[in-house]
Amino acid sequence: MIRVRYAPSPTGTLHIGGARTALFNYLFARHHHGQFVLRVEDTDRARLVPGSEEGMVAGLRSLGINWDEGPDIGGEFGPYRVSERVLRHQQAVKRLLDQGLAYRCYCTPEELEQERKRLESQKLPPRYSGKCRLRPPNDPIFQSDEPFVVRMKVPSKGETVVNDLIRGRVVFENRILDDFVLQKSDGTPVYNFAVVLDDHDMAITHVIRGEEHLSNTPKQILIYEALNLPVPQFAHLPMILAPDHTKLSKRHGATSVEEYREQGILPEALVNYLLLLGWSASDDTEIMTLDQAIEWFDLNRVQHTAAIYDIKKLVWMNSQYMRTIPIGTLIDYVLPFIKSRQLDVSRGPDLARAIELGRERSHTLLELREALTFFYERPRSFDEQGVKKHFADEKTPERLRALAQSLKKLRVWDHDHLVAVYDEEAKQLGIKRAALIHPTRLAVTGKTVGPGLFELLEVLGQEETVARLLDAATAITEQHVKPTP
């Protein structure tokens, strides 16, 4: 059975690169009816951030990414936090020491730093000299209480080959790999060693991760071989770069799942967008459900080159989902934004009807919230350019009052009857209907753009529409109109 894992380090928030890696693993597992494991790489105690693990778990679940085994639900291959597996790692390190495949290194941090500077001055890549590897077995330091790390004895000749499912055959010459550390002086394993043991113990068959891990892979393969363990299949996903082809950072916009949520991006849209960062459907379909993605996903469609982050594409995709997801789902998503704005939607139009109108022009939940505001709050100010254009005519207050009286008498409050009132008023005044429509929109919403006026008025309701027209007429007459810059 295919088994894959996502193994984040709880040192921050769930960023889009990590979310994409988790998504691709999840889709691969589900497509092949395999299992998806969540494992927490928490051995770097100095960098751990309180609440990070919980935040990552919540972020993944919000995207619809669920796992079969993990620290929160358990499983037969646990524990699923690396810090709880240290004894197993230490036993494996001892095995390598006993077999002469690893050795203790007593070099101090100061000595290693001097060595690094010397190589740097010679414009050579940093690497360990192998000093402790050459110590004779009877060297007194081996009997001392001096702190030490454990290093791998890397072959000085030959090559290590990574048969990558995405990149093909990648060859690393062993001579460029120094004797890397397996275990720190405090007895905890380094990432490259722990990940090998944990992937083996959890029966991971495919390691799907970001391109930045490709340089770690030859080291891990050497560990697999030294421990006489089967090597899983590797697949390294392309990097996600900014539009200028530099490393993606906060200056390019939101970078974490939490930030996208706060900016009003729907989880369905974010998942869809992440899917297209390095993968494409065979027919180039862009909008797809998670179930469709599971059905179609294949590593053969993952591209080799870097994926370019495009916030405009994400926002466009979000707008497509805003228009099509069930109205009840959209209500659930937008309610926290409404509450944060302290907008009272318990009074006024039916929220579902208001959202149905507002979502047509909204790209994010933040925009939808603003589009809903005028339904539940009377305008406190009016668009400045709109005031100059539509409230400047001295006849405007009179026309708004006349409209209010005609609308007040209307017995059936729907689109067609509203149109008829405006047509009749325009005919009597000898003006175009637009000369009434634009001042009305400004009067009832404070804005010059929005949904179709008659659909808007139908949802706003008769009593509220009439009241707002009269309020605007009074404000214009008394010159109390406050423009919004």
N, C-alpha and C positions, 0 to 999 in steps of 0.2 A: 504493500500500500504506500502511496505517495504521502510523505509527511514533510511539511515545511514549517518554518517558524519566523516570527518577527521578534527581535531581541533588542528593545530600546534601552538606553541608559537613562535613568530618571534624574537627569541633570538640568532639566528645563522643560519647555513646553513641547507639544507635538507639532513639529514644523512640517511643511508640505512635502519635503523630501522623505521624511520618515513615514508620513501618512501614505505617500505613494508606494513606498516599499511594502508597507503592511497590506495595502490594497492589492498589489500584484501577487503577493503571497497568498492572500485570501482567495483571489479569483482562480489562481492556479490550482489550489487545493480543491476548491468547490468544483471546478471544471472536470477534474480527474477523480472526483468522489474520494478525495483523500482527506487528510486531517491538517488543521492549522493550529499551531501552538504559539502561545504568547509566553516569552521568557524575559525576565527583567535582569539586565546586566548591571548590578548594583555594587560591584566590587570596588569602584573608585569612590571610597567613602568621603574623601575631601571635597568632591564636586557634587555630591548628592544635594538635591534641592527638596526641602520638605513639601509634600503635597504634589510633587512632580509625577510620581507613579499614578496616583489617583486621577490627576488631570489627564494623563495620557490615556488611561483606561476609558475615562469619560469621553475623551475626544474621539477615540476609535469607535466606541459604541454609538456616538452621535452620527457617525458616517455609515452606520449599518454594518460595520466590520465586527464580526463575532468570532470567537475562537473555541476550539474543542477542549483545550487544556490550557491552564494558566494559573498564576498565583492566586487569583480570586475564585477559581472554580475547581482547582485541583486536577488530578489525573494520575494514571498509573506510572508515569515517568517523572514525577516530581521528586524533590521540590523544584519550583519554577523561578526561584530567585537565586542568582548565582552565589550570593553571599552565604546561602544555606548549603552549598555544595562544596565548600572549601576543603573539607576533610578528604573527599574523593579526589580533588585536584592534587592535594599534598601527597596522597598515596601514589598517584601516577608519576609525580615528579621524583619521588624516591625510587620508583621502578627504573626510571631513566638514568638516575645517578648510579644505581647498583649495576646497571648494564653498561656503564661507561659511555652513554649517549648524551650525557649532560654533565656539567661540572659546577662546583661552587666558585663564585667570583667575589673576591674580597676588595676589589678596587673601590676606593672612596669616591664620593661625588666630586670632590676637588680634583682628584686624579683624572677622572673621566672628562671633566670640564677642560682641564689643561690639554688633554689629548684632542678634544673636539676643536679647540682654538688652533692647535698646531696644524691639524688637517685643513681647517678653514683658511689659514694663512697660506697654505700650499695649494689652495683652490681644489681640494680633494673632498669627496663626500664623507660625511661623518660615519665612522664605523668603529667597532671595538677592536682593539689590537690583538686580542687573544692572549693577553699577558697571563691570566690565571689558568688558562688552558694548558700553558706550557710549564706550570709549576710541577716539580717532582712530587710524587705521592708522599714522600716523607717530609715535605715542607712543614715546619712547625705551625704555620698559620692554620692548617687544617685541624689542629688540636686546640686552637684558641677559642675564645668566646667572641671574637670579632664578628660583627654583622656581615652577612653575605647575601648575594642573590644567586639564583641558579640560572645558568645559561645553557642553551642548546649547542651541541657540537654540530655545526653546519659543515657539510662536505665542502672542501675547497675546490673541487673539480666537478665537472658534469653540469647538468641542468635540471631544473624542475619545470614541468610542463603543466599548465592549467588548460584543460579542455573545456572552454567556456561555452555554454549553450547559446549565448548571444554573440560573443566575439570570436568564437572558434578557438584555434590553438594559439595560446600565448606562452612564450618561452622565457624563462628567467635563468640566467647563468648563476650558479651557486656561488661563484667567486665574488659576486656583488652583494651577497647576503652575509652580514656579519653574524657572530654568535649572539643571537638575540636572547633577551631575558625571558625565562619561563615563570619564575616565581620571585616576588619581591622579598626584601629583607625581613618584612613582618610576617612572612609565610603565606601571603595572599597571592593568588595566581594573576598573571597579566592576562589581558584580553585574549591574545592569540592562542594561549594555552587552554584557558578555561573554555573558550568557544568550541574547541575541538572535542574535548571530553564531553561537554554538555550536548553538542549535536549528536555525538555517537550514542551517549546514554539515552537520549530521547528519540533515537531511531530516525533522525532527520535524513531524508533521502535527497533533498534538493535545497541548496543554500542560495536563495535569491536575495540580493542586496545591492546597495549602491556601488557605483564605479570606484568610489574612493577606497573601497575595501580590496580592490584588485591587487594592490601591492602587498597586502597581508596574506593573500592566498598561498603563495609558494611556501611561506613560513609554516602555514597551517598544514599544508600537504606533507611537509617534512616531518611534522609532529605525528600526523596520521601514520606515516610510514614507520617512524621510530617506535610507535606503540603497536605496530602491526594491526592497525584498524582499517576497515574499508573506507575509501574516500567518497564522500557524497558528490553529486553533480553540482557544479557551480554555474550561476548565471548572474552577471553584473549589469545592473541597469544603468542607462546613460545618466549623466549629470543633468541637473536642472539649472540653466543659466539665465541671467537677467537679459532683457532685450538688447543690451549693449555687449552681450557675450561675456560679461564678467560674472564673478560669483554672486549668487543671489543673496541679498541682504535686506535689512529693514528699510534702507533708503529707496528700495524699489517697490515698497508697499508692504502689506501684511505678509507675514511669513509663517504664522502658526494657525492651526485649525481654530483655536480660540479667537484669534483676531478676526478671522474671516466671519465667524459666527457673530461677533460684535458689530461687524460692518454690514450685517444683513444678508450674507450669502447663505443660500439654502444648502443643507448637507447633500441633497441629491445632486445639485449643480456642481458642488465642489468635488464630489466623487467622480462625476462624469468628466470634469475638467482634468482631474488628476490622472484619470485613465488615459487621456489623450497626450499626456506629457511623456512621450516615448513609446506609445503603442497606437496602433490604428486598426480599425476593423477592415476586413478584406474588401468590403464595398465602400469604404471611406465614410460610413455612417458616423455622425458626430453625436447626435442626441440619442442616448440609450439608457435603459433602466439597468439596475444592478443585476437583475436576473438575465437580461440579454447579454451583459458583459460576461457573466459566468459562462453562459452558453458559448460565446464566441472567443473567449480569451485563449491565447496561445503564445508561448514565448517566441515562436517563429516570427511573430508580427512586431516584436520589440525592436526598435531601431538601434543602430550602433552609435550614432552621433548624438550630441547633447540636445536635450529638449529646451526650447526657449519659452520662458515664462511670459505670458501676455495677459495682463490684467483686463484689457479691453475684451478679450475673448471670454474670459471668465465672467465678466459682468454681462456680456451679451447672452452667454449660456444661462446665467441665472435668470435673466429676464424671460427666457423661453420657459423655464420651469415655473416662474411666477405666474405665467398665463395658463398653465396646463395642469398643475397639481390640484387635487381635490380641494374645494373651498374650505372644508373642515380642517384639513391639514394646514392650510395656509393661515387659518385663524389661530391654530395652536402655535405656529411659528411667530406670528406677529404680536400676539398678546403680551409677551415680555417687553417688547419695544413700546407698546402702547402704555404699559404700566410705568415704564421708566420715564415716559413723557408726562405722566400723571394725567392722561387723557381719560375722561369719564365717558365710556361708551355704553353705560347702562341706560343713559337717557339719549333719546334721539333715534335716528334711523336704525333699521336692522343692520347689524354689523356685517353679516354675510353679503347683503346687497351692496353695502358701501364698499366692501373689499372687492366685489365683483367688478365694480366700476374702476376703483383705484388701481387695481393691479395691471390694467391694460397699458398704463403709461409708466409703471414702476419697474426699475431694474433691480432694486434691492429692497429688503424689508424696511430699511431706514426710509427709503423713498416712499414706500407704501404707507408707512406711519404718517409721513407728512401729507400724503395725498388724502388720508382719512381725517386729518385734523379739522378741516373746515366743516365737515359733517357734524362735528360735536362741539365746536367752538365758533362763536360768531367772530367775524374778522375784527381785529383790533387796529389794523392798518390796511392800506391798499397799495398795490403795486404802483410805484412812482410814475413810470411811463404810462401805465394804464390810466391813472388819474388825469394826466395831461391830455391823453387822447380821447378818453371816453366820459370823463366827468366835467370837461371844460365847457361844454355847451350849456348855456343858461337854461335850456329847456329840459335838461336831463332830470332834475328833481321832479318836475311836473310829469314827465313821462313815466318815471319809476312809480310815482303815486298812482297814476292811471292804471298801470300794469297791475299794481298791488290790488286795486279795487276789482279789476276784471278777474284776476286769479282767485280772489276771495270768494267770488260768486260761482266758481267752477264746481260742479257737482261730481264730476268724474275726474279724478287726478291721475292722468296717465299721459304717456308720450304724445299720442295723437291729439288729445284735447288741449294739451299745452301748446302744441304747434298751431292749432286753430286759433287760440287766443292771441298769439303773437302775430299771426297773419292778419287777423282782424284789426288789431291795434295799429300795426304798420300801415294798413290800407287807409284807416281813418286819418292817420297823421300824414299820409303821403310820403312816407319814407320807406327805405328798405328794411327788411326784418333784421338784418345784421346790426342796424343802428339801435335796436332794442336788445339784441342778444348780448353784445359786448358789454354794455353798461350793466346788464343784469348779472352776467358772470362775475364782473368785478365787484358788484354790490353784495352778492351772496357768498363769494369765496375769498375776496381780497386779491384774487389773482386774475391774470389774463389768459391763462391756458389751463386745460384740464379735460375731463371727460366731456362728451357731448352735453350741451346745456340741458336739453329736455330730459335726457336720461338722469342727469344730475338732480334736476328739480324734482323729478318723480320720486327719487330716493330721499331727498331732503325733506319732502313733505310740504303740504299746503300751508299750514300755520307758520312754520319756520320760514318758508320762502317769502311769504307776505310780510312777516315781521322784519326780515332783513332788508327787503326793498324799501320799506318805510324808514328804517333806521338810516340807510344810506342816503335817502332823499333829504332827511333832516340834517345829516352831517354835512352834506354839500351846501344846503341852503344856509346853514349857520357857519359855514366855512370851518368845520371841525374835522375835515377829512385829513387823516394822518397818513402820509405816504410811506411806504416801505421802500427804502433805497434799493 
